[in-house]
Structure formats: structure tokens, C-alpha cells
């Protein structure tokens, strides 16, 4: 960089697929100052999200990377085969969190390394239950054939 006014600066390096780097630099009048920057390659996280009971792929599930409960990357959605990819992840430790309607969230600790792909599959457990029983006459305790049973929550069927 030519014709730099003397003074103190931050020399910043940026490149797609790399973590930014910055070093302080002082430029003096009439002098050439040399500053080299080393950029760390970013990582990738990939995997699949499946139903923990049936092993079926979960299409449209959300996956995100968290640190200390704070979302750092994502969410991204799984594709038609239940797979996901999160690109350009700064190397470090994360919780890989999977979420889908009707399922309990799953969280797995992972480590992302510079320039590498970390593969982590997630299995989500269905968050559903079953109601069983019968309908009986309150006086005779005889079963009532053809009775209708429905579930309501807050007066909504």
C-alpha cells in the first residue's frame, strides 16, 4: 500500500473461507514497513438429523451451533434427506443443537478444527405420548360402545 500517512494502524487481512486477522502496525515517514498476516482457515460442520426411534431422516429440522447457550451459527434447515451443512465456522468448541417440531431438542458437544470438516449426526427423540383407556357408564361401569373421545388443551381440540 503506497502513500500511507505516518501513524499507527491495524493491518487487517480478510479472505473468504478464513478467519480475519489483525495486527497493529506503525508507519514511519520515508520508511517501508513490512507486515505479514497468517489467516486461519475456517471449518465446516455437516451431518444428518434422524428420528431416534425410527431412524427416519427429519426433513426441515433446524441445526445451530451454540457456545454457552448463545447461537453462533445457524440455524440451517436439513434438506430432503435430513442432512445439513454449516460452512465458514471459526475453529473452537460448540454445542451442535438439533430442533424439530414434535421432538425433544438434542445437543452434542463438538470441536471444529481449522480447515477441516466435522461430521456430527443428531438423533431427536419424539416428544409425543399416547393416551389409552375406555369410556364407561358412571353408574353401571358398563363400557359405552361408540363413544367419542377427544383431547382438548385450553378448550382447543
C-alpha positions in Angstrom: 0.0 0.0 0.0 1.7 3.2 -1.1 1.4 6.8 0.1 0.4 5.9 3.7 0.3 8.8 6.1 2.7 8.1 9.0 0.9 6.8 12.1 -0.5 3.8 13.9 -2.9 1.4 12.2 -4.3 -2.1 12.4 -3.2 -4.2 9.5 -6.3 -6.4 8.7 -6.3 -9.4 6.5 -9.6 -10.8 5.1 -10.2 -13.7 2.8 -13.2 -15.9 2.1 -13.0 -19.2 4.0 -10.5 -17.8 6.5 -10.8 -16.1 9.9 -9.9 -12.4 9.8 -6.5 -11.4 11.3 -5.4 -8.1 12.6 -2.0 -6.8 13.8 -1.0 -3.3 15.0 1.5 -1.6 12.7 3.3 1.8 12.8 4.2 3.5 9.6 7.1 6.0 9.7 7.8 8.8 7.2 10.2 7.7 4.4 10.3 4.1 5.7 8.9 0.8 4.3 7.2 -1.2 7.0 6.6 -4.9 6.3 3.8 -6.8 8.0 2.8 -10.4 7.2 -0.5 -11.8 8.3 -1.4 -15.5 8.8 -5.1 -16.3 8.3 -6.6 -19.4 9.9 -8.8 -21.5 7.6 -12.4 -21.9 8.8 -14.1 -25.2 9.3 -17.3 -26.9 8.3 -19.9 -28.9 10.3 -22.0 -31.5 8.5 -24.3 -34.4 9.4 -27.7 -35.8 9.4 -30.7 -35.4 11.7 -32.8 -38.6 12.3 -35.8 -39.8 14.4 -34.2 -41.6 17.3 -36.9 -44.3 17.2 -37.5 -45.0 13.5 -34.1 -43.7 12.2 -36.1 -41.8 9.5 -34.5 -38.6 8.2 -36.0 -35.4 9.6 -36.6 -33.0 6.7 -36.7 -29.3 7.7 -35.2 -29.8 11.1 -33.1 -26.9 12.4 -29.5 -27.2 13.4 -27.4 -24.5 15.0 -24.1 -24.1 16.8 -24.0 -22.6 20.3 -21.4 -21.5 22.8 -22.6 -21.0 26.3 -26.2 -21.1 25.2 -25.6 -18.3 22.6 -26.3 -19.1 19.0 -23.1 -18.6 17.0 -24.0 -20.2 13.6 -27.3 -21.0 12.0 -29.9 -22.1 12.2 -29.8 -24.0 9.0 -32.5 -26.4 7.8 -32.0 -30.1 6.9 -32.5 -31.0 3.3 -34.8 -33.6 1.7 -32.5 -36.4 3.0 -32.3 -35.0 6.5 -28.7 -33.7 6.0 -27.2 -30.3 6.9 -24.1 -28.3 6.4 -22.8 -25.2 8.3 -19.9 -23.5 6.4 -17.3 -21.0 7.5 -17.2 -21.9 11.2 -14.4 -20.4 13.3 -12.4 -23.2 14.9 -13.4 -23.9 18.5 -15.8 -25.8 20.8 -19.5 -25.7 20.2 -22.8 -27.4 21.1 -24.3 -28.8 17.9 -28.1 -28.4 18.6 -30.9 -30.0 16.6 -34.5 -29.0 16.9 -37.7 -30.1 15.2 -41.4 -29.7 15.9 -42.7 -32.8 17.8 -39.2 -33.7 19.0 -37.1 -33.1 22.1 -34.0 -30.9 21.3 -30.7 -32.8 21.0 -27.3 -31.2 21.8 -23.9 -32.7 21.3 -20.5 -31.1 22.1 -18.2 -30.8 19.1 -14.8 -29.4 18.2 -14.3 -27.6 14.9 -10.7 -27.7 13.6 -9.1 -25.2 11.2 -9.7 -26.2 7.5 -11.5 -29.4 8.4 -15.0 -30.8 8.2 -16.5 -32.1 11.4 -19.3 -34.6 10.9 -21.9 -34.9 13.6 -25.2 -36.8 13.3 -28.1 -35.9 15.6 -30.9 -38.2 16.8 -34.1 -36.5 18.0 -36.5 -38.3 20.3 -40.2 -37.9 19.6 -41.9 -35.7 22.1 -45.2 -37.3 21.9 -47.3 -39.5 24.1 -50.1 -42.0 23.9 -53.5 -41.9 25.7 -55.3 -45.2 26.3 -58.4 -46.0 28.2 -62.1 -46.5 27.8 -65.4 -44.8 28.3 -67.8 -46.3 30.8 -71.2 -45.6 32.3 -70.6 -43.7 35.6 -73.5 -45.6 37.3 -73.2 -49.2 36.0 -69.5 -49.1 35.0 -70.5 -50.8 31.7 -68.4 -49.9 28.6 -70.0 -47.4 26.2 -69.8 -48.6 22.7 -69.4 -45.9 20.0 -68.5 -43.1 22.5 -66.2 -40.3 21.1 -63.0 -39.3 22.9 -61.1 -36.2 22.0 -58.2 -34.3 23.6 -58.5 -30.7 24.4 -56.0 -28.2 25.6 -57.1 -24.8 26.8 -60.6 -25.6 25.2 -59.0 -26.2 21.9 -59.3 -29.6 20.2 
